[in-house]
Amino acid sequence: MADDERVPTPGPTIGHFLPGGAGDQPAVPVGTPRTALTPAETVNRRQLGLGKARPVGAEIDPSLKKAAALPSDPEYRGFGAPPAAPLADAPVTPLRGGRQIGGARPVGWNTTPTRTGLPQFDSQPPDLKGPRRFSRPIVGLLSALALIVVAGGAYAGYKVIDSYDRTVANPLTRPMVRASDKPVPVPPPPTVTKTVQPVPDAVRLRKNGLYAVGKLPSVNCALPKVKPDSKTNVLRFYQAVLPCLHETWEPLVLKAGYPFRQPKLVLATKAGGGACSGKSTDWVAYYCGADETMTMKWEQAVKYYKEDPVTAVNLLTTISHEYSHHVQLLTNILISSASQEGWAKTKAAELEWSRRLELQADCLGAAFLSANKKALDLEGERLRFWVYATKNGGDDPKKDRDHGSRKSAEYWATRGFATADPASCNTYTAPAAKVS
């Protein structure tokens, strides 16, 4: 037999460890000391010193009678404690079957309860409804709708961001108003009312801006070659001189601070035409400020020219004088002088204001002729005739002295021709003796 093979030891039999059994006796006598040579399996358990088994409870009194069994019940399977007495006036729970109140109830996992209602303990689980399930087509449709909504929101957000970026990068590429919209009307600027202090007539007459424009320029004009020997030729002669007058006076009027307008020119044989009607027939020419028109007679000019052609100089003197009245109108000298004349308290004062206005026109007309004397060929015989006509001009002593005496007329015409400067033509600061 090999060394590692062992003979099996028979195990304990039934009741071996019960009191009085074979296992209840010690293998080694009690009190035998344990040595190192004593096998562990031969060591006795602790001596318990137990004797023969006996009942634990007290002995039953033989005089007591055995309890009788409760009334029979088809479902009764044992004894049980009586139930607690019910409360007074408490409703009694109905029981199923023929069992009486207070009887024992069977208990256990596989018994059917006697009370009505849901089963308390059942081997089969109750029927529970599972979660609601949708059909696959409905689930697919809902999923597709959700995807469409999410994709649409993402696309709309992209377009908004892209539109904002392009508008910020190039804001002028997008009109603020659609083509179908009507443009918003622009409100008119607020009206600001300024009170302008009126300029007294004395200031306009004595300190007018015309006196500070400087000398009259020489412009590119020439003596008309038309012979004023008829009505038509007289008109053509005057019309040939007009551009020269426009070109000379326009820059000076503008420089003085006033707007410039060209006057009109007409020929007439009698008074009463135009806005200034009612004048006497004793006149050669006149200027009407109401319609800014120069009216010229032509019969006398034709008569004198046929007698002596040099008298054509008179046409130059006449048109330059009437044009000077137009310059007085543009610079407000004419209206202020007429105002002072209208407020005059005496006839003498009224005539003096008229003479100041007419003598200034003589001076301004002479300044124009002086500035363009070479272009107009005002030299030699023509110049001597102009000087002669100036010395022999003036008012008729037998009539109203509204234009100035011969002496005053010569003084202001000579003064203007010598200087060609409007500053030398300020008759409104001159003493009364110089405008007699």
RABELFEN-V457769 format. One line per field, one symbol per residue. ss: DSSP state (H for helix, E for strand, L for the rest). phi: phi as a letter, one per 40 degrees, with the letter a starting at -180 (. if undefined). A space follows every 10 residues. Layout:
BEGIN
ss->???
phi->???
END
This chain:
BEGIN
ss->LLLLLLLLLL LLLLLLLLLL LHHHLLLLLL LLLLLLLLLH HHLLLLLLLL LLLLLLLLLL LLLLLLLLLL LLLLLLLLLL LLLLLLLLLL LLLLELLLLL LLLLLLLLLL LLLLELLLLL LLLLLLLLLL LLLLLHHHHH HHHHHHHHHH HHHHHHHHHH HHHHHHHHHL HHHLLLLLLL LLLLLLLLLL LLLLLLLLLL HHHHHHLLHH HHLLELLLLL LLLLLLLLLL HHHHHHHHHH HHHHHHHHHH HHHHHLLLLL LLLEEEELLL LLLLLLLLLL LLLLEEEELL LLEEEELLHH HHHHHHHLHH HHHHHHHHHH HHHHHHHHHH LLHHHHHHHH HHLLLLHHHH HHHHHHHHHH HHHHHHHHHH HLLLLLLLLL HHHHHHHHHH HLLLLLLLLL LLLLLHHHHH HHHHHHHHHL EHHHHLLLLL LHHHHL
phi->.ccccbcccc ccccgdccdg cccccccbdc gcccbccccc ccccccccgc cccacccccc cccccccccc dcbdbcbica ccccccccgc ccccbchccc cgccbcbicb bccccchccc bbcccccbcc ccbccccccc cccccccccc cccccccccc ccccccccca cccbccbccc cccccccccc cbcbcccccc dcccccbccc cbcgccccbc aacdccccba cccccccccc cddccdcccd ccccccgbcb bcccbbbaba chcgcbcgcc ccabaabbcc bfbcbbcbcc cccccccacc cccccccccc cccccccccc cgcccccccc cccccbcccc cccccccccc cdcccccccc cbccccfcag cccccccccc cbcgccdcbc cbbhcdcccc ccccccccbf bcccbcccbc cdccbc
END
